[in-house]
Amino acid sequence: MQDFVYYAPTEVVFGKSAEQQVAQLVKKYGGHKVLVHYGGKSAKASGLLDAICGYLKDGGVDFVTLGGVVPNPRLSLVYEGIKLVRDEQIDFILAVGGGSVIDSSKAIAFGAVYDGDVWDFYDYKAQAEACLPVAAVLTIPAAGSEMSESSVITKEDGDVKRGYSNNLSRPRFAIMNPERTFTLPPYQTAAGVTDMMMHTMERYFSHDTDMTLTDNLAEAVLRTMKECIPAVLKDPNDYRNRAQIMWGGSLAHNDLTGCGLIGDWATHQIEHELSAMFDVTHGAGLAAVWPSWARYVMKEDVQRFVRFAVNVMDVPNDYTAPEATALRGIEKMEEFYHSIGMPINIHELIGREVTDEEIHEMARKCTRNYTTTQGNFKVLKAEDIEQIYRMAR
């Protein structure tokens, strides 16, 4: 078991009509003038954006809006937000949306109080020493950014997608009303559940096998997400199961399921290059990559995969053939992905076979020009990553 520090300072306000408390919460955490940051048409069409702005106005909180966030949020909009925050003397960032909006908000919050280029943080050239306060009104449960220290931004020049983690960016509060997720399309709902399950699995696949409570918590999150997603795909207005999923996304990425473990994160890094190159949905990209990663690394600790197969995927344990049990668990995960409309390889993800040249380029970027490795369950060099892409294509 690894020593650890667990830090989860975000105040969660969960339930029906929770967004009505937004003005009081902004003021509670020191906000006077707010940037309301959001995505595209859905925030307006659903009426949530107007509602949030109305609650802020009625609560005496001044605000400015900035929309336009897209999946795999772009650095160019972050720059626009930084300029707006400085010009308008904004002191609080409120994200209204899902992980992309929250990540963009975090980047703006870092950049607004930094003299250099905010990309320095994502390019591993500097560490942030300050950050404007950020909060979230969550509409898409998936990334878990509403309680995490992480954000991921795509730089259009070179199609580079990078993540940055710093506790300064953990949201002050997160408003979560499951009713606001009823209108999510099935594909987005399924991709979101895939992402939150992967956040748990990236921590779970560790060589630290003596943190029993953490493992049990992780398995409970995974089983619950697996059980709830079919119900909401059948009935989008299923409040009970939408609520489990919404809360599950936060628990999957607020570090609770990783306490005492050294996680892996290779699947996320490998997928980042896919979504940077092809602009695919992140959760779907994870589903396309994970089975090949799992088969490639499984022999590093077969018993860990056996536990996953038995405790999460309900595979009978064949004690005489642990590798067969482990492989059946991976196959069952593929069956689950297909059952919720997710791909299990890159061809299904992008509609064609990825080329050798594209594989080579993604592996190069994933290892930052061959200067680093990825993963801990099995440390992956560029040639390993290329092989996983080939297995997944």
C-alpha positions as CSV (number, residue, x, y, z in Angstrom):
1,M,0.0,0.0,0.0
2,Q,1.3,3.4,-0.9
3,D,1.2,6.4,1.4
4,F,-1.3,9.0,0.2
5,V,-2.9,12.3,0.8
6,Y,-6.6,12.5,-0.1
7,Y,-7.7,16.0,-0.9
8,A,-11.3,16.6,-2.1
9,P,-12.3,20.2,-1.2
10,T,-15.2,20.6,-3.6
11,E,-18.6,21.3,-2.1
12,V,-21.2,19.2,-3.9
13,V,-24.8,20.4,-4.1
14,F,-26.7,17.5,-5.5
15,G,-30.4,17.1,-6.4
16,K,-33.5,18.5,-8.1
17,S,-33.3,22.3,-8.6
18,A,-29.8,22.4,-7.1
19,E,-28.8,25.1,-9.7
20,Q,-31.1,27.6,-7.9
21,Q,-28.4,28.0,-5.3
22,V,-25.8,29.2,-7.7
23,A,-25.7,32.9,-6.7
24,Q,-25.4,32.1,-3.0
25,L,-22.6,29.7,-3.7
26,V,-20.6,32.1,-5.9
27,K,-20.8,34.7,-3.2
28,K,-19.9,32.2,-0.5
29,Y,-16.6,31.4,-2.3
30,G,-15.7,35.1,-2.9
31,G,-17.0,35.7,-6.4
32,H,-18.1,39.2,-7.4
33,K,-17.9,39.2,-11.1
34,V,-18.3,35.9,-12.9
35,L,-17.4,34.5,-16.3
36,V,-20.2,32.0,-17.2
37,H,-18.4,29.6,-19.6
38,Y,-20.4,27.1,-21.7
39,G,-20.5,25.1,-24.8
40,G,-22.8,25.3,-27.7
41,K,-26.5,25.2,-28.5
42,S,-27.6,22.7,-25.9
43,A,-26.9,25.0,-22.9
44,K,-29.2,27.6,-24.5
45,A,-31.8,25.2,-26.0
46,S,-32.3,23.4,-22.6
47,G,-32.9,26.7,-20.9
48,L,-30.2,26.1,-18.3
49,L,-28.0,28.9,-19.4
50,D,-30.8,31.5,-19.1
51,A,-31.8,30.0,-15.8
52,I,-28.2,30.3,-14.4
53,C,-27.9,33.8,-15.6
54,G,-31.2,34.7,-14.1
55,Y,-30.3,33.2,-10.7
56,L,-27.0,35.2,-10.8
57,K,-28.8,38.4,-11.7
58,D,-31.5,37.9,-9.0
59,G,-28.7,37.1,-6.5
60,G,-26.8,40.3,-7.2
61,V,-23.9,38.7,-9.0
62,D,-22.5,40.5,-12.0
63,F,-21.5,38.2,-14.9
64,V,-20.2,38.0,-18.5
65,T,-20.8,35.0,-20.8
66,L,-18.4,33.1,-23.1
67,G,-19.7,30.1,-25.1
68,G,-18.2,28.1,-27.9
69,V,-16.5,25.2,-26.0
70,V,-16.3,22.0,-28.1
71,P,-15.4,18.5,-27.3
72,N,-11.6,18.2,-26.9
73,P,-11.6,21.9,-25.8
74,R,-9.4,24.2,-27.9
75,L,-6.5,26.4,-26.7
76,S,-7.7,29.3,-28.9
77,L,-10.9,29.7,-26.9
78,V,-8.9,29.5,-23.7
79,Y,-6.8,32.5,-24.9
80,E,-10.0,34.4,-25.7
81,G,-11.3,33.7,-22.3
82,I,-8.1,34.8,-20.6
83,K,-8.3,38.2,-22.4
84,L,-12.0,38.6,-21.5
85,V,-11.3,37.8,-17.9
86,R,-8.6,40.4,-17.7
87,D,-10.5,43.1,-19.7
88,E,-13.6,42.6,-17.6
89,Q,-11.8,42.2,-14.3
90,I,-13.5,38.9,-13.6
91,D,-12.7,37.1,-10.4
92,F,-14.6,33.8,-10.6
93,I,-15.1,31.2,-13.4
94,L,-18.4,29.3,-13.6
95,A,-18.5,26.4,-16.0
96,V,-22.0,25.4,-17.2
97,G,-21.6,22.1,-19.0
98,G,-19.5,18.9,-19.0
99,G,-15.9,18.0,-18.8
100,S,-14.8,20.0,-21.8
101,V,-16.3,23.2,-20.5
102,I,-14.9,22.7,-17.0
103,D,-11.4,21.9,-18.4
104,S,-11.5,25.0,-20.5
105,S,-12.6,27.0,-17.5
106,K,-9.7,25.7,-15.5
107,A,-7.2,26.6,-18.2
108,I,-8.7,30.2,-18.3
109,A,-8.4,30.4,-14.5
110,F,-4.8,29.4,-14.7
111,G,-3.9,31.7,-17.6
112,A,-5.7,34.8,-16.3
113,V,-3.2,35.1,-13.4
114,Y,-0.1,34.0,-15.2
115,D,2.3,36.3,-16.9
116,G,3.4,33.8,-19.5
117,D,1.6,31.5,-22.0
118,V,-0.9,29.2,-20.2
119,W,0.2,26.4,-22.6
120,D,3.4,26.4,-20.5
121,F,1.6,24.3,-17.9
122,Y,0.2,21.8,-20.4
123,D,3.6,21.6,-22.1
124,Y,5.3,20.8,-18.8
125,K,7.4,23.9,-18.8
126,A,6.0,25.5,-15.7
127,Q,3.9,24.9,-12.6
128,A,1.0,27.2,-11.7
129,E,1.3,29.1,-8.5
130,A,-2.1,30.8,-8.7
131,C,-5.6,30.2,-10.2
132,L,-8.8,32.0,-10.1
133,P,-11.6,30.1,-8.3
134,V,-13.6,27.8,-10.5
135,A,-17.0,26.1,-10.0
136,A,-19.2,23.9,-12.1
137,V,-22.9,23.4,-13.0
138,L,-22.6,19.9,-14.4
139,T,-24.7,18.8,-17.3
140,I,-22.7,15.9,-18.7
141,P,-21.5,13.3,-16.2
142,A,-18.3,11.8,-17.7
143,A,-15.0,13.4,-17.1
144,G,-15.3,14.0,-13.4
145,S,-13.6,17.3,-13.8
146,E,-16.1,18.9,-11.4
147,M,-14.2,17.4,-8.5
148,S,-10.8,16.7,-9.9
149,E,-7.5,18.6,-10.2
150,S,-7.1,17.8,-13.9
151,S,-7.9,19.5,-17.2
152,V,-7.1,18.5,-20.8
153,I,-6.7,21.0,-23.6
154,T,-6.1,20.6,-27.3
155,K,-3.6,23.0,-29.1
156,E,-4.8,23.3,-32.7
157,D,-1.3,24.0,-34.0
158,G,0.1,20.5,-34.4
159,D,-3.1,18.8,-33.0
160,V,-1.5,18.3,-29.6
161,K,-3.7,17.2,-26.7
162,R,-2.3,17.5,-23.2
163,G,-3.4,17.3,-19.6
164,Y,-2.4,19.3,-16.6
165,S,-3.1,18.5,-12.9
166,N,-2.9,21.0,-10.1
167,N,-5.0,21.1,-6.9
168,L,-5.4,24.8,-7.3
169,S,-8.0,24.2,-10.0
170,R,-10.2,21.9,-8.0
171,P,-13.7,23.5,-8.3
172,R,-14.9,25.3,-5.2
173,F,-18.4,23.8,-5.7
174,A,-20.2,21.5,-8.1
175,I,-23.9,21.8,-8.7
176,M,-25.4,18.5,-9.9
177,N,-29.0,18.0,-10.9
178,P,-29.6,14.7,-12.6
179,E,-32.7,16.1,-14.3
180,R,-30.3,18.2,-16.4
181,T,-28.9,15.1,-18.0
182,F,-32.3,13.7,-19.3
183,T,-31.8,15.2,-22.7
184,L,-28.3,13.8,-23.3
185,P,-28.2,11.6,-26.5
186,P,-27.6,7.9,-25.9
187,Y,-24.2,8.0,-27.5
188,Q,-23.0,10.8,-25.3
189,T,-24.5,9.1,-22.2
190,A,-22.7,5.8,-23.0
191,A,-19.4,7.6,-23.8
192,G,-19.6,9.4,-20.5
193,V,-20.1,6.2,-18.5
194,T,-17.2,4.6,-20.4
195,D,-15.0,7.6,-19.4
196,M,-15.9,7.4,-15.7
197,M,-15.4,3.7,-15.7
198,M,-12.0,4.1,-17.3
199,H,-11.0,6.7,-14.6
200,T,-11.6,4.0,-12.1
201,M,-9.9,1.3,-14.1
202,E,-6.8,3.4,-14.7
203,R,-6.4,3.5,-10.9
204,Y,-7.5,-0.1,-10.3
205,F,-5.0,-1.7,-12.6
206,S,-2.1,-1.4,-10.2
207,H,0.5,-3.7,-8.7
208,D,-0.5,-2.4,-5.3
209,T,-2.9,-5.2,-4.3
210,D,-3.1,-4.7,-0.6
211,M,-5.5,-1.7,-0.4
212,T,-8.6,-3.8,0.0
213,L,-11.0,-1.0,0.8
214,T,-10.0,1.0,-2.2
215,D,-10.3,-2.0,-4.5
216,N,-13.8,-2.7,-3.1
217,L,-14.8,0.9,-3.7
218,A,-13.5,0.8,-7.2
219,E,-15.3,-2.4,-8.0
220,A,-18.6,-1.0,-6.6
221,V,-18.3,2.1,-8.8
222,L,-17.6,-0.1,-11.9
223,R,-20.5,-2.5,-11.2
224,T,-22.9,0.3,-10.5
225,M,-22.1,2.1,-13.7
226,K,-22.4,-1.1,-15.6
227,E,-25.8,-1.9,-14.1
228,C,-27.3,1.6,-14.5
229,I,-26.4,2.5,-18.0
230,P,-28.8,0.1,-19.7
231,A,-31.7,1.6,-17.7
232,V,-31.0,5.2,-18.8
233,L,-30.5,4.1,-22.4
234,K,-33.9,2.6,-22.3
235,D,-35.6,5.4,-20.3
236,P,-33.6,8.7,-20.5
237,N,-35.8,10.2,-17.8
238,D,-34.9,7.6,-15.2
239,Y,-33.9,9.9,-12.3
240,R,-32.7,7.2,-10.0
241,N,-30.2,5.7,-12.4
242,R,-29.2,9.1,-13.8
243,A,-28.4,10.1,-10.3
244,Q,-26.2,7.1,-9.7
245,I,-24.3,7.8,-12.9
246,M,-23.9,11.5,-12.1
247,W,-22.5,10.8,-8.7
248,G,-20.4,7.9,-10.1
249,G,-18.6,10.2,-12.5
250,S,-17.4,12.4,-9.6
251,L,-16.4,9.5,-7.4
252,A,-14.5,8.0,-10.3
253,H,-12.2,11.0,-10.6
254,N,-11.9,12.7,-7.2
255,D,-9.1,10.2,-6.4
256,L,-11.2,8.2,-3.9
257,T,-10.8,5.0,-6.0
258,G,-7.0,5.5,-6.2
259,C,-6.1,6.0,-2.5
260,G,-3.0,3.9,-1.7
261,L,-2.4,2.8,-5.3
262,I,-0.1,3.8,-8.1
263,G,-2.4,3.9,-11.1
264,D,-1.6,3.5,-14.8
265,W,-3.2,6.1,-17.1
266,A,-1.6,4.7,-20.3
267,T,-5.0,4.2,-21.9
268,H,-5.9,7.8,-21.4
269,Q,-2.6,9.0,-22.9
270,I,-2.9,6.7,-25.9
271,E,-6.5,7.8,-26.5
272,H,-5.5,11.5,-26.2
273,E,-3.5,11.1,-29.4
274,L,-6.5,9.5,-31.2
275,S,-8.9,12.3,-30.2
276,A,-6.3,14.9,-31.1
277,M,-5.7,13.5,-34.6
278,F,-9.3,12.4,-35.4
279,D,-11.4,14.7,-33.0
280,V,-13.4,11.7,-31.8
281,T,-15.4,11.5,-28.6
282,H,-13.0,10.8,-25.7
283,G,-15.1,8.0,-24.0
284,A,-15.5,6.2,-27.3
285,G,-11.8,6.4,-28.0
286,L,-11.1,4.9,-24.6
287,A,-13.4,2.0,-25.4
288,A,-11.6,1.5,-28.7
289,V,-8.2,1.3,-27.1
290,W,-8.6,-0.4,-23.8
291,P,-9.1,-4.0,-24.9
292,S,-5.9,-4.0,-26.9
293,W,-4.0,-2.3,-24.0
294,A,-5.4,-5.0,-21.6
295,R,-4.3,-7.9,-23.8
296,Y,-0.9,-6.3,-24.3
297,V,-0.2,-5.8,-20.5
298,M,-2.2,-8.6,-19.0
299,K,0.7,-11.0,-18.2
300,E,2.3,-8.4,-16.1
301,D,-0.2,-9.3,-13.4
302,V,-2.7,-11.9,-14.5
303,Q,-4.3,-12.2,-11.1
304,R,-5.3,-8.5,-11.2
305,F,-7.2,-9.2,-14.4
306,V,-8.7,-12.3,-12.9
307,R,-10.0,-10.2,-10.0
308,F,-11.5,-7.7,-12.5
309,A,-13.1,-10.5,-14.5
310,V,-14.7,-12.1,-11.5
311,N,-15.6,-9.1,-9.3
312,V,-16.6,-6.7,-12.0
313,M,-17.5,-8.7,-15.1
314,D,-19.1,-11.7,-13.4
315,V,-16.9,-14.2,-15.0
316,P,-16.7,-17.6,-13.2
317,N,-13.2,-18.1,-11.9
318,D,-11.5,-21.1,-13.5
319,Y,-8.8,-21.6,-10.9
320,T,-7.0,-24.0,-13.2
321,A,-6.6,-21.5,-16.0
322,P,-6.1,-17.9,-14.7
323,E,-5.2,-16.5,-18.1
324,A,-8.4,-17.9,-19.6
325,T,-10.4,-16.2,-16.9
326,A,-8.5,-12.9,-17.4
327,L,-9.1,-13.0,-21.1
328,R,-12.8,-13.8,-20.7
329,G,-13.0,-10.7,-18.5
330,I,-11.6,-8.6,-21.3
331,E,-14.0,-10.2,-23.8
332,K,-16.9,-9.5,-21.5
333,M,-15.8,-5.8,-21.3
334,E,-15.9,-5.7,-25.1
335,E,-19.4,-7.2,-25.1
336,F,-20.4,-4.6,-22.6
337,Y,-19.0,-1.8,-24.8
338,H,-20.9,-3.1,-27.8
339,S,-24.1,-3.4,-25.8
340,I,-24.1,0.3,-25.0
341,G,-23.0,1.4,-28.5
342,M,-19.3,1.9,-28.0
343,P,-16.6,0.8,-30.4
344,I,-13.9,-1.8,-29.4
345,N,-11.3,-0.9,-32.0
346,I,-10.1,2.1,-34.0
347,H,-11.8,1.0,-37.2
348,E,-15.2,1.0,-35.5
349,L,-14.3,4.4,-34.0
350,I,-13.3,6.4,-37.1
351,G,-14.7,4.3,-39.9
352,R,-11.5,3.1,-41.5
353,E,-8.2,1.5,-40.6
354,V,-5.6,3.8,-39.2
355,T,-2.4,3.9,-41.2
356,D,1.1,3.0,-40.2
357,E,2.2,6.6,-40.6
358,E,-0.6,7.8,-38.3
359,I,0.3,5.1,-35.7
360,H,3.9,6.2,-35.8
361,E,2.9,9.9,-35.4
362,M,0.6,9.2,-32.5
363,A,3.2,7.2,-30.7
364,R,5.8,9.9,-31.2
365,K,3.4,12.5,-29.7
366,C,2.4,10.2,-26.9
367,T,6.0,9.9,-25.8
368,R,6.8,13.6,-26.4
369,N,9.2,12.9,-29.2
370,Y,10.4,9.7,-27.6
371,T,11.5,11.4,-24.4
372,T,9.2,9.7,-22.0
373,T,7.2,6.5,-21.4
374,Q,3.6,5.9,-20.4
375,G,1.9,3.7,-17.9
376,N,2.9,1.9,-14.7
377,F,1.2,-1.5,-14.8
378,K,3.5,-2.1,-17.7
379,V,5.9,0.8,-18.7
380,L,5.3,1.5,-22.3
381,K,7.9,2.8,-24.7
382,A,7.0,4.2,-28.2
383,E,7.3,0.8,-29.8
384,D,4.9,-0.7,-27.2
385,I,2.4,2.1,-27.9
386,E,2.7,1.5,-31.6
387,Q,2.0,-2.2,-31.1
388,I,-1.2,-1.4,-29.0
389,Y,-2.4,0.9,-31.8
390,R,-1.8,-1.9,-34.3
391,M,-3.7,-4.4,-32.2
392,A,-6.5,-1.9,-31.9
393,R,-6.8,-0.9,-35.5
